[in-house]
Amino acid sequence: MSTLVKVQSKGQMTIPRRVRSAVGLVDGDLVEVKAVGKKIVITPQLVIDRSKFPTADDEYTPAQRRVIDARLAKSDDDIRRGRVYGPFDTHKEFIASLRREGAKLRSKNQS
């Protein structure tokens, strides 16, 4: 689709409605404008306003946050002490590791 538009004194121009509709551009959307050789390329951009999404701080009470932070600190300690498994290259390696650890726990519980 091609349309001629006039560039105004401040560099402004109006993108015709049918062109905006064809690419889903609506009021307030952002576009990227760049020069490619002797052409101007205008590309609609999807921008996410992160302020409209809740954060973990909004989801949990201070008491719940302390519990979460304590558990995260414990898992950091486990990692530092090497009390972790993996990494695994395939799901089969992961399942085999689970079975070995399960067998160890079963034999430990039977003793």
N, C-alpha and C positions, 0 to 999 in steps of 0.2 A: 504494500500500500504506500503510495507516494502522494504528498500534498505540498504545495508551495505555501510558505508562511512568511510574513514580513518581520524582520528584526527591527525592534523599536530603538529609540535613541539610547536607552540604558542597557541594551543587549537583550531586552526581554522579547519573548515571542509567545504566541498562544499555540499550544498543541491542539489540533482539532479534536472534537469530541469523538469522532469515529476512530481516530488513531489511539486516543486514550482508552477507549472501550476495547479495542482490539488487543491491547496488552494488559488490560485490567488496572490501569492507572486511575486513582481517585484523588480527590482533594487531600492535601496533607502528605501524600506519599513523597518519598525521596527518590531522586534519580542521580545516577552517576553520569557526568558529562566529561567526555575526553576527546582529544584530537587524535585521529588516526590518519596520518598522512594529511591530505587536504580535506578530510571529512570530519564532521562532528558526530560522535556516536553517543546517543542518550539511552541509558539502560536503567529501567526501574530496579530499585534495590529493596530487599526485605530487611527491615531493621527491627530488632526485638527490643522493646522498652522493658528492661529488667526491673524497673521500679514497680511494674504492675504484677510481678510475681512474688509470692511470699518467700521469705527466707527461713532458714531453720530457726533463727532467733525469734521469728513471729510464731512458729509452730509449737514451741516448747516453753514450759514454765521454767523459771530459774532453777528450781529443784530438779526437774527432769534434765535440764541442761548439765547440771553437776554430775548426775548419774552417767549420762552419755560421755562426758569428758573423762570421768574416772575409768570407764570401760575402754575408751580409746587409748588412754594412757597405758592401761594393762596390756592391750594388744601391741602397742609400741614396744613395751618391755619384752613381750614374747618374741617379737621379731628380732630385737637386739640380742636376745639370748639364744636365737636359733631354733626356737620351739615352733617351727612352721614346716609345712610340707610343700614340695614343688620347687621350682615351676615344672609344669608338665607340658610336654610337646603335643600330646594327644589326649583325647578323652579316655582312651583305653589305659594309658599310664595312670591317669587320675583314679579311675575305677579300681585298678589293681592296687594302688596305694590305700584306698579306702578299705578294700578287702583285707589287706595285710594288717592294717591298724585295728579293724574290727576283730580279726582273729586274735590279736594280742590282747584286746580287752576281754574277749570271751574266755580265753585261757586264764587270764588274771582273776576274773570273777569266779571261776570254777575252783580255784585253789583255796 
